[in-house]
Structure formats: structure tokens, C-alpha cells
Amino acid sequence: MGIFSKIKNYITGGAAEVSIVFENNTTDGKSVMRLFVLAKALDNCSIKKVYLDIRGQETYKKQETRTTTDSNGNVQTTTHHVTAHDNHYRYQLILANDVTMQAGEEQRWLGEFELPEDAYPTYHGKDCFMKWQVFAGLDMPGNDPDSGWVEFFVNKQLNYTINQANGTF
């Protein structure tokens, strides 16, 4: 490869292709999640580490109202929707360190992790949803080649009980 393609790969992260293959992309929240990170080198690569980022993120839209008063005493009220994110869980798992790959070479690494006992299940509502995602990356000079965020599903039964004395959950 020429010098310009090496510079392009450095800037864009195009020195390798990274993907994730799940053993099963649905979990009950108690079982170990198993997946493979697959990498194909498009150029010679010197990789500091192969890693997984795992996150459980709740996203919700809410209506926000603002009231302002100008110097003449005129009141103006505006309402708009705000989207917010709450990271309930974040974890990084290192799968390998100091890896060298030659152009055309393919490698794979096994990733296994458990979620915390209090992990929320995946849900998709109208204005609120909980997503579980994993991101595989190769830590290299320049822009890291990565898989992008890939969703997996936590399907577990929640035990809601109503306290008869005060009507709370």
C-alpha cells in the first residue's frame, strides 16, 4: 500500500474491519453472554488492545416548559421536547493486548461477560426505551477500527409486588 492509503487508514480507522457475532443475542440477565469479536486486517496493524465496551442506556423524551418575563412584564411560555440519556451500566472488557496482524489476516477473540443482578430488561416504549449494547474496538494509532454499537436483548421477568398497606410498589 502507498503512503496515502496508510495515512487514510490512520485517519479513518480503515486498517481493519471489526464485527461482533453473538452466540445468542438474548439473555435472561443471569446467564453469561458469549460473543466473538472478528477482525480482518486490510493493512498491517499493530494493535495495543482489543476491547469490548458494554452499556445499558435508558433514553427518554420529556416535555420541558420555560417561562420568561421581559422588561415590560410580558410573560412568554415555550414548550419543547428534550431527549435525555441515562447510563445505568458501563463496563470495558479487555480481550487481548499487543496484537500484530498482517494485511489479509483474520483473527477472533471470545468475549464473555455477566450483567449485574439489578440490570433492567430491554424495553421499547413510545417516549422511553432501555437498550443494551456492545461495542468492539481495536486500540491502534489514529482512529480505532470498531464494530459500532450492536444491540443485544435482556429478557427477564421483573417481580413487582404491591404493598397493600400503602399502595406502593
N, C-alpha and C positions, 0 to 999 in steps of 0.2 A: 504494500500500500504506500501511496505517496504521502508526503508531509502534510498536504492539505486535508487528506482524508483522516489522518491521525489527529489533526487539530479539530476537525469537525466532530470526530468521535469523542474527543476530550470535552468539547463544549456541550454536545447534545446527549451524552451518555450512550451513544450508538456503538460502543465497542463490544457490547454483548446484548443478547435478548434474554429476558428473565420471565419465567412464568411459574404459576403455582398449580399443582394438581392435588386435590383433596382425596384422601381415602374415602371419606364421606363428608359432605359439606354441611351436614346437620348433626347436632349433638343434643343430648338431653341436659347438658350443663354439668353432668357428673363424670362423664367418660372423657378419656384422653383424646384430644384432637390430633390426628396424624395427617401430615401433608408432605409433599415433596416440592422442593424448590429446584427448578430446572434452569440451567444456564447454558447458552450456546455462545461461544466466543466468535465474534465477527472480525476481531483483530486480536493481537497478542495482548493479554491482560495480566496485570499484577494487582491482585485483589487483597486489600487489608483484612476485610472480614465479609462474611456472608451473614445476613441478619434478617430476622422477621420482626416487624412491628405489629402488635396486636392491639386493637382498640374496640371498646364498646362505647358508642356515641349516641346520645339521645339528641334529636333535633326537634325543635318545636317552633311554631309560629304563634305569636301573640299580638294582640291589638294594643297599641300604645297611643294614649291621648295626651296632648300637650296643650296647655292653656297659657297664652301670653297676653299681657296688657301693655298697650302703647302709652305714650306720654299724655294722650288726650283721654285716657280712661277707657278706650275701646278694647273689648275683650275678644280675642280670636282663639278658637279651639280647632286644632287639627288632629286627625286620627290617621294612623298608618300602621301597616303590619311590619313586625320585626321578626327576623328569624334568628334563633339563638341555638348554640350547641353546648352540650354538657358532656364532657368526657367522664364516664363512670369508671372506665378501666383503660389502662395504658400499660403495655409491657413490651420490652425488647428482648428477643432471644437471639443469641449469637450461635450460628450453626457451624462456622468454620473460620479459621484465621490463616492469614498468609498463604493464599492460594494463587497459583500461576496457571493460566490457561493459554494455549496456543490457538491461533486462528483456526476455526472449524471444529474445535474440540467442544464436546458436551460433557457437563457434569451435573450431578444431582445430589441433593442433601436432604436427609429426613429431618423434619421438624415435628416435635411432639410437645404439646402444652395442655395444661388444665386451666379451666376458668375458675374464678372464686365461687364459693358456695352461694353467695348472695347475688350472683350475676343475673341481671334482668333477662327475660326471654326477648327474642326478636319480635317486634310488633310494628305494624304499619297502619297508622290511623290517618284521619283527614288532616289534622294540623300537628300531629306529633308522631314520631317514629323512633324506634330503637334499632340501630344497626350494629352488627358485629362484623369487623373487617380485619383482614390481614394484608400486609404489605411486605414483599420480599425485595431486598436490595443488595447490591454488591458495592461495598465501600471501596472506591477507586479514586485516583486523581481525576479532577474535573467533575462533571455531573455524573452521579451514580446511576448506572442502569438499574431499572426496577420493574416490578410487575404492575405497578399501580395498586390501588386499594381493591381487594377482592372480597366480596361479601360471603359470609357463612351464616348459618342459622342456628339459633339456640331455641330449642323447642322443649320447654319444660313447664310442668304444672305448677302454678303458684297456689299456695294454701292460704286462702283468705277466710278468716273466721270473723264473725260479728260478735262483739261483746254485747250481750243482751242488756247489761246494766246501763251502759251509757250510749249505745248505738254506734260506737266507733269500730273501726276495723282492727 
